[in-house]
Amino acid sequence: MARTFVDWWNTIPEDLRNKVRNGDEQNKPLLNQINFIWVSNLMHNKPDLNPTAHELLDWIVTGQIDAMRK
């Protein structure tokens, strides 16, 4: 079973979570914010912390995150 966004989010270090979501906490997370974390994880040799493509698609389809804002 794929992780929920919240399950994955809780695996991300707090300082990185705060950096990405600072001032935007009242809105749903954006795919772009997750992409920022994805790249950061790759640059810091932590690719195992990244979500799978299946998880990302599930989070968008089920409304856990927004792909974009209107």
Backbone bond lengths (Angstrom), bond angles and torsions (degrees), N, CA, C in turn:
res aa  C-N    CA-C-N  psi(-1)  N-CA   C-N-CA  omega(-1)  CA-C   N-CA-C  phi
1 M - - - 1.445 - - 1.525 109.51 -
2 A 1.303 116.34 137.97 1.463 121.77 -179.27 1.526 110.50 -74.23
3 R 1.309 114.78 151.78 1.468 119.96 177.28 1.525 109.96 -73.16
4 T 1.311 115.54 151.41 1.455 120.11 170.70 1.524 107.30 -79.57
5 F 1.325 115.79 166.41 1.453 119.41 176.87 1.526 110.29 -57.94
6 V 1.315 117.47 -45.25 1.472 121.44 -177.92 1.527 110.50 -61.68
7 D 1.331 117.47 -41.11 1.469 120.57 177.23 1.527 110.50 -58.54
8 W 1.338 115.53 -47.19 1.459 119.92 179.79 1.524 110.92 -66.21
9 W 1.325 117.02 -45.59 1.456 122.89 -177.18 1.527 111.14 -55.18
10 N 1.310 116.60 -38.19 1.462 121.03 -179.18 1.528 113.32 -70.57
11 T 1.330 118.27 -10.93 1.471 121.36 176.29 1.525 111.89 -89.18
12 I 1.332 117.22 -10.17 1.462 122.18 -176.89 1.530 108.79 -87.69
13 P 1.329 118.14 135.58 1.465 120.69 179.20 1.537 111.29 -55.70
14 E 1.311 115.40 140.93 1.464 121.63 -174.40 1.523 112.62 -58.22
15 D 1.325 118.21 -38.42 1.461 119.48 -178.66 1.518 111.92 -63.79
16 L 1.324 117.44 -37.02 1.464 121.24 178.09 1.532 110.56 -72.28
17 R 1.326 116.97 -40.00 1.471 120.13 176.17 1.520 110.44 -59.40
18 N 1.327 116.42 -45.25 1.462 120.39 -179.71 1.521 111.68 -64.97
19 K 1.309 117.69 -39.21 1.463 121.64 179.94 1.526 110.95 -62.35
20 V 1.316 116.33 -42.63 1.462 121.26 -175.90 1.525 112.21 -75.14
21 R 1.308 117.77 -37.67 1.466 120.59 -172.66 1.522 114.03 -103.16
22 N 1.317 118.74 0.80 1.459 122.47 -176.62 1.531 111.34 -55.12
23 G 1.320 116.00 120.45 1.459 122.07 179.77 1.516 114.53 83.89
24 D 1.315 117.97 -2.24 1.465 122.03 -177.41 1.528 111.74 -123.89
25 E 1.303 116.28 16.60 1.466 120.88 -173.81 1.524 113.58 -64.68
26 Q 1.324 118.47 -24.46 1.463 120.88 -177.78 1.531 112.50 -76.42
27 N 1.313 117.93 -14.61 1.466 122.50 179.62 1.528 110.61 -100.93
28 K 1.328 114.96 163.57 1.462 119.23 172.16 1.519 108.63 -65.33
29 P 1.316 116.80 149.67 1.471 119.05 175.49 1.530 110.06 -61.60
30 L 1.319 115.28 147.01 1.457 121.98 177.70 1.524 111.02 -99.73
31 L 1.311 115.56 149.35 1.461 120.59 176.14 1.526 110.16 -56.18
32 N 1.312 117.77 -37.19 1.457 121.33 179.66 1.533 111.41 -62.27
33 Q 1.316 117.62 -36.38 1.463 120.69 177.48 1.528 110.55 -66.69
34 I 1.314 115.83 -38.35 1.468 120.25 177.66 1.526 109.69 -67.82
35 N 1.328 117.26 -38.54 1.466 120.77 177.20 1.527 111.04 -61.09
36 F 1.330 117.46 -37.85 1.462 120.98 177.43 1.526 110.14 -59.75
37 I 1.316 116.05 -45.12 1.466 120.46 178.95 1.529 110.09 -65.98
38 W 1.330 116.95 -40.21 1.463 122.28 179.78 1.532 110.06 -55.94
39 V 1.334 115.88 -50.03 1.466 120.58 -179.18 1.528 110.41 -65.14
40 S 1.314 116.85 -42.45 1.460 120.57 178.11 1.527 110.97 -58.58
41 N 1.320 116.43 -43.34 1.469 120.22 178.22 1.523 111.17 -62.22
42 L 1.318 116.96 -41.41 1.466 120.30 179.14 1.526 111.01 -64.55
43 M 1.327 116.04 -41.81 1.468 120.42 -178.67 1.524 112.20 -68.19
44 H 1.333 116.51 -25.79 1.460 120.66 -179.72 1.532 112.43 -103.58
45 N 1.331 115.67 21.54 1.470 122.13 176.56 1.521 113.23 55.85
46 K 1.344 115.74 43.19 1.465 121.02 177.80 1.536 110.66 -127.80
47 P 1.325 118.08 47.74 1.464 119.29 -176.09 1.523 113.31 -64.05
48 D 1.327 117.02 -21.20 1.462 120.48 179.65 1.526 111.95 -67.20
49 L 1.342 117.91 -15.82 1.458 121.04 176.97 1.531 112.73 -82.21
50 N 1.322 117.21 -11.80 1.465 120.47 -176.67 1.524 112.54 -77.72
51 P 1.334 116.19 146.65 1.466 119.55 176.36 1.521 110.59 -72.24
52 T 1.315 115.43 158.79 1.466 120.08 175.18 1.522 109.05 -81.93
53 A 1.312 116.33 164.96 1.465 120.93 176.65 1.526 109.74 -61.02
54 H 1.326 116.97 -37.74 1.461 121.42 178.39 1.526 110.96 -62.10
55 E 1.329 116.48 -43.04 1.462 120.32 178.57 1.527 110.87 -63.77
56 L 1.334 117.57 -45.75 1.467 120.55 179.11 1.526 111.23 -58.18
57 L 1.317 116.89 -46.70 1.457 120.55 179.71 1.518 110.91 -61.99
58 D 1.314 117.19 -42.72 1.460 121.37 178.37 1.523 111.16 -61.26
59 W 1.318 117.44 -42.86 1.461 120.86 -179.30 1.525 111.50 -63.25
60 I 1.331 116.49 -36.86 1.470 120.12 178.82 1.521 110.44 -72.08
61 V 1.332 116.75 -49.17 1.465 121.69 -176.98 1.527 111.65 -62.14
62 T 1.313 116.97 -38.01 1.466 120.00 -177.84 1.527 112.94 -87.77
63 G 1.322 117.31 -0.16 1.461 120.89 175.96 1.514 114.77 79.97
64 Q 1.329 118.09 16.86 1.456 120.02 178.21 1.535 111.25 -72.74
65 I 1.333 115.84 -29.03 1.463 122.23 176.91 1.530 107.71 -135.92
66 D 1.323 115.73 163.52 1.464 121.26 174.37 1.524 109.27 -103.82
67 A 1.331 115.60 138.10 1.469 119.68 175.04 1.529 109.71 -75.41
68 M 1.350 115.73 -32.88 1.456 121.81 176.94 1.519 108.90 -161.01
69 R 1.313 115.69 164.11 1.459 119.85 177.83 1.513 109.49 -109.65
70 K 1.308 114.11 149.24 1.463 119.54 179.51 1.490 111.13 -90.72
